[in-house]
């Protein structure tokens, strides 16, 4: 079970970030930016997941909280930054036209 949770915590943020990229309007951010955001969000999500797990279930294993936090963190940071980037690009294109 811990191996599965570790795999989710490692791969999950990148998969979540790429899935969020498909939901964004055109113009979409580059894959490199999305993967970088997935990494940063995943690391932040690990910390948040650990702290939430410690606060809510102090006597239980933290694995599910870490994996879930990493995936949600990767998706959330990607959504926030990429949607802002897309809006900025659209505004720049409309101003230039």
C-alpha positions as a LaTeX table, in Angstrom:
\begin{tabular}{lrrr}
\hline
Residue & $x$ (\AA) & $y$ (\AA) & $z$ (\AA) \\
\hline
Unk1 & 0.00 & 0.00 & 0.00 \\
Unk2 & 2.81 & 2.42 & 0.82 \\
Unk3 & 4.42 & 1.78 & $-2.58$ \\
Unk4 & 1.17 & 2.75 & $-4.30$ \\
Unk5 & 0.85 & 5.91 & $-2.22$ \\
Unk6 & 4.47 & 6.80 & $-2.93$ \\
Unk7 & 3.89 & 6.33 & $-6.65$ \\
Unk8 & 0.79 & 8.53 & $-6.50$ \\
Unk9 & 2.70 & 11.20 & $-4.58$ \\
Unk10 & 5.52 & 11.19 & $-7.16$ \\
Unk11 & 3.61 & 10.86 & $-10.44$ \\
Unk12 & 0.25 & 12.32 & $-9.40$ \\
Unk13 & 1.14 & 16.03 & $-9.44$ \\
Unk14 & 2.47 & 15.80 & $-13.00$ \\
Unk15 & $-0.56$ & 13.88 & $-14.26$ \\
Unk16 & $-2.91$ & 16.28 & $-12.50$ \\
Unk17 & $-1.05$ & 19.27 & $-13.96$ \\
Unk18 & $-1.27$ & 17.85 & $-17.48$ \\
Unk19 & $-4.98$ & 17.10 & $-17.05$ \\
Unk20 & $-5.58$ & 20.65 & $-15.85$ \\
Unk21 & $-3.73$ & 21.90 & $-18.93$ \\
Unk22 & $-6.27$ & 20.16 & $-21.16$ \\
Unk23 & $-9.11$ & 21.98 & $-19.38$ \\
Unk24 & $-7.60$ & 25.45 & $-19.86$ \\
Unk25 & $-8.78$ & 27.72 & $-22.65$ \\
Unk26 & $-6.61$ & 28.53 & $-25.62$ \\
Unk27 & $-3.79$ & 29.63 & $-25.59$ \\
Unk28 & $-2.53$ & 26.81 & $-23.43$ \\
Unk29 & 0.73 & 27.15 & $-21.48$ \\
Unk30 & 3.70 & 25.06 & $-22.57$ \\
Unk31 & 4.22 & 21.54 & $-21.29$ \\
Unk32 & 7.50 & 22.52 & $-19.60$ \\
Unk33 & 5.79 & 25.23 & $-17.57$ \\
Unk34 & 2.98 & 22.87 & $-16.65$ \\
Unk35 & 5.38 & 20.17 & $-15.45$ \\
Unk36 & 7.37 & 22.72 & $-13.45$ \\
Unk37 & 4.16 & 23.96 & $-11.84$ \\
Unk38 & 3.16 & 20.36 & $-11.13$ \\
Unk39 & 6.48 & 19.80 & $-9.35$ \\
Unk40 & 6.22 & 22.98 & $-7.29$ \\
Unk41 & 2.58 & 22.36 & $-6.43$ \\
Unk42 & 3.32 & 18.75 & $-5.57$ \\
Unk43 & 6.05 & 19.73 & $-3.12$ \\
Unk44 & 3.80 & 22.32 & $-1.51$ \\
Unk45 & 0.95 & 19.82 & $-1.45$ \\
Unk46 & 3.14 & 17.28 & 0.34 \\
Unk47 & 3.77 & 19.78 & 3.10 \\
Unk48 & 0.11 & 20.77 & 3.36 \\
Unk49 & $-0.97$ & 17.12 & 3.26 \\
Unk50 & 1.48 & 16.25 & 6.02 \\
Unk51 & 0.27 & 19.09 & 8.23 \\
Unk52 & $-3.40$ & 18.29 & 7.60 \\
Unk53 & $-2.82$ & 14.61 & 8.27 \\
Unk54 & $-0.98$ & 15.42 & 11.48 \\
Unk55 & $-3.74$ & 17.75 & 12.65 \\
Unk56 & $-6.74$ & 15.62 & 11.65 \\
Unk57 & $-5.48$ & 12.07 & 12.19 \\
Unk58 & $-2.36$ & 12.22 & 14.38 \\
Unk59 & $-2.25$ & 8.48 & 15.11 \\
Unk60 & $-2.75$ & 7.27 & 11.53 \\
Unk61 & $-0.24$ & 6.86 & 8.72 \\
Unk62 & 0.37 & 10.04 & 6.74 \\
Unk63 & 0.70 & 8.32 & 3.34 \\
Unk64 & $-2.81$ & 9.03 & 2.03 \\
Unk65 & $-2.61$ & 12.64 & 3.15 \\
Unk66 & 0.77 & 13.10 & 1.47 \\
Unk67 & $-0.36$ & 11.54 & $-1.81$ \\
Unk68 & $-3.62$ & 13.46 & $-1.89$ \\
Unk69 & $-1.96$ & 16.72 & $-0.96$ \\
Unk70 & 0.64 & 16.33 & $-3.69$ \\
Unk71 & $-1.95$ & 15.67 & $-6.40$ \\
Unk72 & $-4.25$ & 18.48 & $-5.31$ \\
Unk73 & $-1.32$ & 20.88 & $-4.90$ \\
Unk74 & $-0.01$ & 20.14 & $-8.39$ \\
Unk75 & $-3.43$ & 20.62 & $-9.96$ \\
Unk76 & $-4.28$ & 23.75 & $-7.99$ \\
Unk77 & $-1.03$ & 25.61 & $-8.61$ \\
Unk78 & $-1.16$ & 24.70 & $-12.29$ \\
Unk79 & $-4.75$ & 25.93 & $-12.60$ \\
Unk80 & $-4.06$ & 29.25 & $-10.85$ \\
Unk81 & $-0.85$ & 30.18 & $-12.65$ \\
Unk82 & $-1.84$ & 28.82 & $-16.06$ \\
Unk83 & $-5.23$ & 30.51 & $-16.13$ \\
Unk84 & $-3.59$ & 33.81 & $-15.20$ \\
Unk85 & $-1.00$ & 33.29 & $-17.93$ \\
Unk86 & $-3.69$ & 32.47 & $-20.49$ \\
Unk87 & $-5.70$ & 35.57 & $-19.56$ \\
Unk88 & $-2.57$ & 37.69 & $-19.86$ \\
Unk89 & $-1.79$ & 36.26 & $-23.30$ \\
Unk90 & $-5.33$ & 36.84 & $-24.55$ \\
Unk91 & $-5.28$ & 40.43 & $-23.29$ \\
Unk92 & $-1.91$ & 41.02 & $-24.96$ \\
Unk93 & $-3.19$ & 39.58 & $-28.28$ \\
Unk94 & $-6.31$ & 41.73 & $-28.17$ \\
Unk95 & $-4.30$ & 44.87 & $-27.38$ \\
Unk96 & $-1.91$ & 44.12 & $-30.25$ \\
Unk97 & $-4.67$ & 43.55 & $-32.79$ \\
\hline
\end{tabular}
